[in-house]
Structures are given as C-alpha cells and as structure tokens.
Amino acid sequence: MCLLNILFPKWCMGCKSYGSPLCPSCLKEVSYIREPICIVCQEPSEHGKTHFRCQKHCPIHQTTTIFQYKGVGKSIIKQFKYGLRQRDFIDALGKLDKSWANELDFIICHTPNLVLSPIPLHKNKLKKRGFNQAEIIAKFLQSKRKILIINPLIRTKNTPPQAQIKDRTHRGQNVKGAFVLKENHLITNKNILLVDDLYTSGATAIEAARELKKHNCDKVYLFTIAHGIR
C-alpha cells in the first residue's frame, strides 16, 4: 500500500467508505444535468444559453453545470466548500461523466478572448475559510483547457450565504452591489467565464456579471459544479 494512502487515507465523499474520494456506488448516484437549462426560467435551452425572452433579466449569456445539488452531489459540494478536501474534490471531478467538458469546449470554440474569473469571496470570509473554492475549480479548468485566469472583481459586501435565503427576490437584494471592478482593471472586449461551485437562483453570478458588463466586457458565461434546483 502507498505510504501516502496510509498517512492520508481516502474516504468516499458520498458514503464515507474507505478507498476512493468517490466510490463506484456513489458515482452512479450523481444526478447529472443531462439537458442544459436557461439560468433565468430554468427551462431547457440549447447549450444552456439564456433564452432571448429572459435576457432582459440576466446579463449571463450561457450557463454550464455538471450535477444537481442533492444526494451525493450535495455531500461532495458541502465537504469541499466547508472542509479541507480540495485534493479529494479534484480527484472526484476526474471520475465524473465528461459531458460537461463538451459544453465547455463549445464555449471555448465559439468564444474568442475567453478568460476564466472565479467569483471572489469577501476578505473576511476568505480569511475564515482559508481558501476560495471557486479559485480551485478555475485552476482545475485551466489545467484541462489552458485558459487564462483573471481576478477583476472585489467582493465588497460580506453577505449571508445565499442558501440561507429562501426567497429568490431577497437573494437578489442580498447581493446587490456586492461586487466592484478593481481599479484600472481593463476587461473591454473580453469574454469572461465566471466560475463558482454552486448556483441556485443565480443571483450572485448575475450580480457579478452586471458589474463586468458595466465596464464593457463582451459576453459573460457561467460554469458551476452544481445547481441547486429550486
């Protein structure tokens, strides 16, 4: 047995069984999003594009996500977001169905000047948690597709977690004005792929996208690992 496995044993992020960050049984239980949806109305949409009728409510052009935030998927995200299992999380991502990669490649192939931008945490939350989970995911994507990562936004409001707010309207109010562009950070004509671990209403990503669009970026896309179906 490998010494690393003895010192740092692998436990399934779903069922806690020994041997792998995501065991074969739990892997089968992941609820993948097989049919992309519009971030606003959450109805089926080709490649997750925001429907034309919904665009007046949302500055995000297209959304890609891997699985639903429930069951095994919920356990994976919660252990990653609030624990210290970054390496296990990346290993688990490598075991998942790769249909999400096809959607990511569609964006890359049709989008010049594309850059990754992890949604930032407020400095107080970052200090408490010790890491930004969105940055880890962005680095994972960069390792697979060699896309530049930029960090143009600052989170100025230390808002309560969106998951604690049930009403969609209140979620929008919770994050209103939460982001500002860093001074002298030029994003004109860039296409930006925002990266985060989870979205439900999409309010956080939409607010970040609004700030980017105010400063003349071209299109804003969103990539998340999980979607909390509301």
C-alpha positions in Angstrom: 0.0 0.0 0.0 1.2 3.5 -0.9 2.6 5.4 2.1 0.5 8.4 1.2 -2.6 6.3 1.4 -1.6 5.1 4.9 -0.9 8.6 6.1 -3.8 10.3 4.3 -6.4 7.6 3.7 -9.0 8.2 1.0 -12.7 8.3 2.1 -15.6 8.5 -0.2 -17.2 12.0 -0.2 -20.6 10.3 -0.6 -20.8 7.3 1.7 -17.5 7.7 3.7 -16.4 4.2 2.7 -12.6 3.6 2.5 -10.6 3.5 -0.7 -11.6 6.3 -3.0 -12.7 10.0 -3.0 -15.8 8.8 -4.9 -16.7 5.1 -4.8 -18.3 3.4 -7.8 -21.6 3.1 -6.0 -21.8 6.8 -5.2 -20.6 7.7 -8.7 -23.7 6.0 -10.1 -25.9 8.1 -7.7 -24.7 11.5 -9.0 -27.7 13.3 -10.6 -26.1 14.8 -13.7 -27.8 17.7 -15.6 -28.2 16.0 -18.9 -30.3 18.7 -20.5 -28.9 22.2 -20.2 -31.3 24.9 -18.9 -31.7 28.7 -19.0 -30.4 30.3 -15.8 -33.5 32.6 -15.6 -36.5 30.4 -16.3 -34.7 27.0 -15.8 -36.4 25.6 -18.9 -34.5 23.5 -21.4 -32.1 25.6 -23.6 -29.6 24.5 -26.2 -26.1 24.6 -24.6 -27.6 26.4 -21.5 -28.0 29.7 -23.4 -30.1 32.3 -21.7 -33.4 32.5 -23.7 -33.9 35.6 -25.7 -37.0 36.4 -23.7 -35.0 36.0 -20.5 -32.0 38.2 -21.5 -33.6 41.4 -20.2 -33.4 39.9 -16.7 -29.9 38.5 -16.9 -26.5 39.6 -18.3 -25.2 36.0 -18.4 -25.1 34.6 -21.9 -24.8 30.9 -21.2 -24.5 28.5 -18.2 -22.8 25.2 -17.9 -23.1 23.0 -14.8 -22.4 19.3 -14.0 -24.8 17.9 -11.5 -27.7 18.7 -9.2 -27.1 19.8 -5.7 -28.8 16.8 -4.0 -27.8 13.4 -2.6 -24.2 12.5 -3.4 -23.7 15.8 -5.2 -24.7 17.8 -2.2 -22.4 15.8 0.0 -19.5 16.4 -2.4 -20.0 20.2 -2.5 -20.5 20.6 1.2 -17.4 18.7 2.1 -15.4 20.7 -0.4 -16.9 24.1 0.5 -16.7 23.9 4.2 -13.9 21.3 4.7 -10.3 20.8 3.6 -10.8 18.1 0.9 -9.6 20.1 -2.1 -7.4 17.3 -3.4 -10.2 14.7 -3.0 -12.6 17.0 -4.7 -10.4 17.4 -7.7 -9.9 13.6 -7.8 -13.7 13.1 -7.7 -14.2 15.6 -10.6 -11.9 13.5 -12.7 -14.2 10.5 -12.2 -17.4 12.3 -13.3 -19.2 11.9 -16.6 -17.4 14.2 -19.1 -20.4 15.6 -20.9 -19.7 18.9 -19.1 -16.4 19.1 -20.9 -18.2 19.0 -24.3 -20.3 22.1 -23.2 -17.1 23.9 -22.0 -15.4 23.1 -25.3 -18.5 24.5 -27.2 -18.0 27.8 -25.3 -14.2 27.8 -26.0 -14.6 27.1 -29.7 -17.2 29.8 -30.2 -15.7 32.5 -28.0 -12.6 34.5 -28.7 -10.7 36.3 -26.0 -12.2 34.0 -23.3 -10.8 34.2 -19.8 -11.7 32.5 -16.5 -12.8 34.5 -13.5 -13.6 32.8 -10.2 -16.3 34.6 -8.2 -14.5 36.2 -5.2 -15.2 35.8 -1.6 -15.3 38.7 0.8 -11.9 39.1 2.6 -13.4 38.2 6.0 -14.9 35.0 4.7 -11.7 34.2 2.8 -9.7 34.7 6.0 -12.1 32.4 7.9 -12.3 29.7 5.3 -8.7 29.9 4.2 -9.4 29.3 0.5 -11.8 30.3 -2.3 -13.4 27.2 -3.7 -14.1 29.0 -7.0 -10.4 29.6 -7.5 -9.7 25.9 -7.0 -12.3 25.0 -9.7 -10.9 27.7 -12.0 -7.4 26.2 -11.7 -8.8 22.7 -12.4 -10.4 24.0 -15.6 -7.2 25.9 -16.6 -5.2 22.7 -16.2 -7.6 21.0 -18.6 -8.0 23.7 -21.2 -5.2 26.2 -20.7 -7.4 29.3 -20.3 -6.1 32.4 -18.6 -7.4 33.2 -15.1 -8.1 36.8 -14.2 -9.4 38.3 -10.9 -11.0 41.6 -11.9 -13.7 41.8 -9.2 -13.6 42.6 -5.5 -16.4 41.5 -3.2 -17.2 44.5 -1.0 -20.2 43.2 0.9 -19.9 40.3 3.4 -23.3 38.9 2.6 -25.0 35.9 4.4 -24.8 32.6 2.4 -27.4 32.6 -0.4 -28.5 29.1 0.7 -29.9 30.6 3.9 -32.3 32.8 1.9 -35.3 31.0 0.5 -37.0 33.8 -1.4 -35.5 34.5 -4.9 -36.2 38.2 -4.7 -34.4 38.5 -1.3 -31.4 36.7 -2.8 -31.1 39.3 -5.4 -31.3 42.1 -2.8 -28.8 40.3 -0.6 -26.0 40.5 -3.2 -27.0 43.8 -4.8 -23.9 46.0 -5.1 -21.7 43.2 -3.7 -19.0 43.5 -6.4 -16.8 46.3 -7.8 -14.2 46.2 -10.5 -10.7 46.6 -9.4 -9.2 49.9 -10.2 -7.6 50.2 -13.6 -8.6 46.6 -14.5 -9.4 46.5 -18.2 -11.9 44.0 -19.4 -13.1 45.8 -22.5 -13.9 43.3 -25.3 -13.0 40.3 -23.1 -15.4 37.3 -22.8 -15.5 36.2 -19.2 -16.4 32.7 -17.9 -17.4 33.2 -14.3 -16.6 30.1 -12.1 -18.2 29.0 -8.9 -19.1 25.8 -7.0 -22.9 26.2 -6.8 -25.8 28.2 -8.0 -29.5 28.1 -7.2 -31.2 31.3 -8.2 -28.0 32.6 -9.9 -28.3 35.9 -8.1 -24.6 36.0 -7.1 -23.3 35.3 -10.5 -25.8 37.7 -12.1 -24.7 40.5 -9.9 -21.1 39.8 -10.7 -21.9 39.7 -14.4 -23.7 43.1 -14.2 -20.6 44.7 -12.7 -18.5 43.2 -15.5 -20.9 44.3 -18.2 -20.9 47.9 -16.8 -17.2 48.0 -17.7 -17.6 46.9 -21.3 -16.7 43.2 -21.2 -18.3 41.5 -24.2 -20.2 38.4 -23.0 -20.3 36.7 -19.6 -20.7 33.0 -19.2 -21.1 30.9 -16.0 -19.6 27.5 -15.1 -20.5 25.8 -11.8 -20.1 22.3 -10.5 -23.6 22.0 -9.1 -27.1 23.5 -9.5 -29.5 23.7 -6.6 -32.8 23.1 -8.4 -35.3 25.5 -6.8 
